Amino acid sequence: MSEQEDTLTPAPKAGEKLQKVLARTGLGSRREMERWIEDRRVSVNGKPAKLGDRVDDSARIAIDGKPIERAPAEETRCILYHKPTGEVCSRKDPQKRRTVFQRLPALKSGRWISIGRLDFNTSGLLLFTTDGELANALMHPSSNIEREYMVRVMGDVKKEHLQALLDGVMLDDGVARFTDIQEGGGDGINRWYYVVIMEGRNREVRRLWESQGLTVSRLKRVRYGDVFIPSKVKQGQWAELETKEVKSLYRLAGLSLKKVRKGSIKEREKMERQFGKRDGRGVAKKGPKRNSGKPSSRR
C-alpha cells in the first residue's frame, strides 16, 4: 500500500457500538436500544447519543437521565434460583412483596437479569445472567426452547383432554400446545403431570389446562432447555451453573460463548452452606415420579 493510500484509510473507531453495550445490560434487544437512541432517551458523557456512537469503558451512559450499570463485555455469569410461590419477578414491587432478586448474590459490576419469568403462584427454576444479550436471545419467541413443568391438576382428566392439549388449543393470544405430557401419579381428584412447552407466554400452562375445564392447583418449573433444577437446591436458594450448562444456554441462543466467571470463594462457601439448611419443618416435599424418565419433545 502506498503512503498516499495509507493516509486515506480511516482509523478504526475505539470502543463498542452503543446499542450493543446497552443490550448487554438487559434493558432490551439491540433494535430496541437503537429506537431508544433515536428517541433521544440515551446520553453519553452528558450529551444526547446518536446512532453510530461507540463507547469505551470510561464513557458515562444514562437512560432518561439515570446512569446505568454496565455489564462486563467479555465475561458472563449464570446462576439458577429455586423460586418459592409468593415472590414476584420484578426488581421492585409496589405492594412491597418479596422479589426474586432479594436473595441473589451481590455483584461488583453489572446486574442480574432474569431469563424469563414465573408468576406469583408458580415455583421452580429461574435462570439469571449478567449478559443481557444472552437473556434477550433466549426469551425471543423464535428461540423455541423447551420448558418443563410439574403440574398438579384437579378434575377428571380424560384422554381426549390430553390429546387436545397436544394437538393445540386456541387461547386469547393464539394457538398453544404442550409438546409432551407424561403422567406423574396421584389419586382422587388430584393428578400430577409433567408437561413441556416451547414458549413463555403469560400463565400459558395454567390457561391450557383451564381450556379443558380443569384447574391447576400446583405448578413448578423443573427444567429450562438442558438445565434441570437440582434436588439439593431448596426454595429460596440459588446455585452457580456448571460451565457445560452455560455452554448449552449460549448454544441455544446462537451466541458465541463468553468467559464463564464464577462467584468468589466466599460466595461459593456461602452457597454450599445454604444447602445444609432445611426449610420450614425440615422435610423437603417429594414430587411425583415420572413414568419413563425425561420427556421427549414432540415437535
C-alpha positions in Angstrom: 0.0 0.0 0.0 1.4 3.4 -0.9 1.9 6.2 1.6 -1.0 8.2 0.0 -3.4 5.3 0.2 -2.4 4.7 3.9 -3.2 8.3 4.8 -6.6 8.0 3.3 -7.5 4.9 5.3 -9.7 5.9 8.2 -8.6 4.8 11.6 -10.9 2.3 13.3 -13.2 3.8 15.9 -12.4 2.9 19.5 -14.9 1.1 21.7 -18.1 -0.8 21.1 -21.3 0.2 19.4 -23.5 1.9 22.0 -26.6 -0.2 21.2 -24.6 -3.4 21.9 -23.4 -2.1 25.3 -27.0 -1.2 26.2 -28.4 -4.6 25.1 -25.9 -6.3 27.4 -27.4 -4.6 30.4 -30.6 -6.4 29.8 -32.7 -3.3 29.0 -33.8 -4.7 25.7 -32.6 -6.0 22.3 -30.2 -4.1 20.1 -33.0 -2.9 17.9 -34.9 -1.7 20.9 -31.8 0.2 22.1 -31.4 1.7 18.6 -35.0 3.1 19.0 -34.2 4.5 22.4 -31.2 6.3 20.9 -33.3 7.7 18.1 -35.8 8.8 20.6 -33.0 10.7 22.4 -33.5 8.8 25.6 -29.8 7.9 25.8 -26.9 10.2 26.7 -23.2 9.7 26.7 -21.0 11.9 28.9 -23.9 14.3 29.3 -24.7 14.7 25.6 -27.5 13.1 23.6 -26.3 10.0 21.9 -26.8 9.2 18.2 -26.8 6.0 16.1 -23.3 5.0 15.2 -21.8 6.2 18.5 -19.1 4.0 20.1 -18.2 4.0 23.7 -15.3 2.8 25.8 -15.2 1.7 29.4 -14.8 5.3 30.6 -18.0 6.6 29.0 -20.8 7.7 31.3 -24.1 6.4 29.9 -27.5 7.4 31.1 -31.1 6.4 30.2 -33.7 9.1 30.7 -31.1 10.9 32.8 -30.4 8.0 35.1 -26.9 6.4 35.0 -26.8 2.7 34.1 -24.7 -0.2 35.5 -22.6 -1.7 32.7 -22.0 -5.4 32.4 -18.5 -6.8 31.6 -18.1 -7.2 27.8 -16.1 -10.5 27.7 -17.4 -12.3 30.8 -20.6 -14.0 31.7 -22.0 -15.4 35.0 -25.1 -17.5 35.2 -27.0 -18.9 38.2 -30.2 -20.7 38.9 -32.7 -19.9 41.6 -35.4 -22.0 43.1 -38.3 -19.6 43.3 -40.9 -20.1 46.0 -44.5 -19.2 45.5 -45.3 -15.7 46.8 -42.3 -13.9 45.2 -42.5 -11.6 42.2 -40.1 -11.4 39.3 -39.8 -7.6 39.2 -36.9 -5.8 40.8 -39.3 -3.6 42.9 -42.9 -4.3 43.8 -45.4 -1.5 44.6 -47.1 -3.9 47.1 -43.8 -4.5 48.9 -43.9 -8.2 48.2 -40.6 -10.1 48.2 -38.9 -10.2 44.8 -36.7 -13.0 43.4 -33.7 -10.6 43.3 -33.5 -10.1 47.0 -31.8 -13.4 47.8 -29.3 -13.4 44.9 -25.6 -12.8 45.4 -24.3 -9.2 45.1 -22.4 -8.2 42.0 -19.4 -5.8 41.9 -20.3 -4.8 38.3 -23.4 -5.2 36.1 -26.6 -6.6 37.4 -28.6 -9.9 37.4 -31.0 -10.3 34.5 -33.9 -12.8 34.7 -34.2 -15.2 31.8 -38.0 -15.3 31.6 -40.4 -15.0 34.5 -42.6 -17.2 36.7 -45.9 -15.8 38.0 -46.6 -15.1 41.7 -48.2 -18.6 42.4 -45.6 -20.6 40.4 -42.5 -22.0 41.9 -39.3 -23.6 40.5 -36.4 -23.0 38.2 -35.5 -19.4 37.3 -32.2 -18.6 35.5 -30.2 -15.4 35.9 -27.3 -14.0 33.9 -25.2 -10.9 33.8 -25.3 -11.0 29.9 -28.4 -9.1 28.6 -27.8 -10.3 25.0 -28.0 -13.9 26.2 -31.2 -13.2 28.1 -32.8 -11.4 25.2 -31.9 -14.2 22.7 -33.2 -16.9 25.0 -36.5 -15.1 25.6 -37.1 -14.2 22.0 -40.3 -16.0 20.6 -38.2 -17.6 17.9 -35.9 -19.4 20.3 -38.2 -22.5 20.7 -36.6 -23.6 24.0 -38.2 -26.4 26.0 -39.6 -25.5 29.4 -40.8 -28.4 31.5 -43.3 -28.1 34.4 -44.5 -30.4 37.1 -48.2 -29.7 37.5 -50.9 -30.9 39.8 -54.3 -30.9 38.1 -57.6 -31.0 39.8 -60.5 -32.6 37.9 -61.4 -35.6 35.8 -58.6 -35.7 33.2 -59.6 -37.7 30.1 -57.6 -39.0 27.2 -59.4 -36.6 24.9 -58.3 -33.7 27.1 -54.7 -34.7 26.8 -54.9 -35.2 23.0 -56.4 -31.8 22.6 -53.6 -30.2 24.6 -51.0 -31.9 22.4 -52.9 -31.0 19.1 -53.3 -27.3 20.1 -55.9 -25.1 21.7 -57.0 -21.6 20.7 -56.3 -19.2 23.6 -56.9 -15.5 23.7 -53.4 -14.8 22.3 -53.3 -17.6 19.7 -52.9 -21.3 19.4 -50.9 -23.0 22.2 -50.0 -26.6 22.9 -47.9 -28.9 25.0 -45.2 -30.8 23.1 -45.2 -33.6 25.6 -47.3 -34.8 28.5 -46.4 -37.6 30.9 -48.4 -38.8 33.9 -46.7 -38.5 37.3 -49.2 -40.3 39.6 -51.7 -39.2 42.2 -55.2 -40.3 43.2 -58.6 -38.9 43.7 -59.4 -35.6 42.0 -55.7 -34.5 42.0 -53.2 -36.0 39.5 -49.7 -35.0 38.6 -48.3 -34.5 35.1 -45.0 -33.4 33.6 -45.6 -31.1 30.6 -43.3 -29.4 28.1 -44.0 -26.1 26.3 -41.8 -24.2 23.8 -42.9 -20.7 24.6 -43.1 -18.4 27.6 -46.5 -16.8 27.3 -48.1 -15.4 30.4 -49.8 -18.2 32.5 -49.7 -20.4 29.4 -49.6 -23.8 31.3 -52.5 -22.8 33.6 -54.6 -21.5 30.7 -54.1 -24.6 28.6 -55.4 -26.8 31.4 -58.2 -24.4 32.1 -59.3 -24.6 28.5 -60.3 -28.2 29.2 -62.3 -27.2 32.3 -59.6 -28.4 34.6 -57.8 -26.5 37.5 -54.1 -26.3 38.2 -53.6 -26.5 42.0 -49.8 -26.5 41.9 -47.2 -25.6 39.3 -43.5 -25.8 39.4 -40.9 -25.4 36.6 -38.3 -28.1 36.7 -36.3 -27.6 33.5 -35.3 -24.8 31.1 -33.5 -26.1 28.0 -30.8 -28.5 29.2 -30.8 -27.1 32.8 -32.7 -29.0 35.5 -33.3 -27.8 39.0 -31.1 -29.9 41.3 -32.8 -31.6 44.2 -30.3 -30.1 46.7 -31.4 -26.5 45.8 -34.4 -25.9 48.0 -36.9 -23.0 47.7 -35.3 -19.6 48.2 -31.8 -20.9 47.4 -29.5 -20.3 44.4 -26.7 -22.2 42.8 -23.9 -21.4 40.2 -24.5 -23.1 36.8 -21.9 -25.6 35.7 -19.8 -24.5 32.7 -21.4 -27.2 30.5 -24.8 -25.7 31.4 -23.7 -22.2 30.5 -22.4 -23.5 27.2 -25.7 -25.1 26.4 -27.5 -21.8 27.0 -25.2 -19.9 24.6 -25.7 -22.7 22.1 -29.5 -22.5 22.3 -29.2 -18.7 22.0 -27.0 -19.0 18.9 -24.3 -16.8 20.5 -20.5 -17.3 21.0 -19.6 -18.4 24.5 -18.0 -15.8 26.7 -15.6 -16.4 29.5 -17.5 -18.0 32.3 -16.9 -16.3 35.6 -17.7 -18.0 38.9 -18.5 -16.4 42.2 -15.8 -15.6 44.8 -14.6 -18.3 47.2 -16.6 -16.6 50.0 -19.8 -16.8 47.8 -19.2 -20.4 46.9 -18.7 -21.3 50.6 -22.0 -19.5 51.4 -23.8 -21.3 48.6 -22.6 -24.7 49.9 -23.6 -23.8 53.5 -27.2 -23.0 52.4 -27.6 -26.5 51.0 -27.2 -27.8 54.5 -30.2 -25.8 55.8 -33.7 -27.1 56.0 -36.7 -25.0 55.3 -39.9 -25.0 57.3 -40.4 -28.2 59.2 -37.0 -29.6 57.9 -38.6 -32.0 55.5 -38.5 -31.5 51.8 -41.6 -32.4 49.9 -41.2 -35.1 47.3 -42.7 -34.5 43.8 -44.3 -37.2 41.7 -42.3 -39.7 39.8 -42.2 -39.8 36.0 -43.4 -42.9 34.3 -40.4 -43.0 32.0 -37.5 -40.6 32.5 -37.1 -37.2 30.8 -39.9 -36.2 28.5 -39.0 -36.1 24.8 -40.4 -33.2 22.8 -43.0 -33.9 20.1 -42.1 -31.1 17.7 
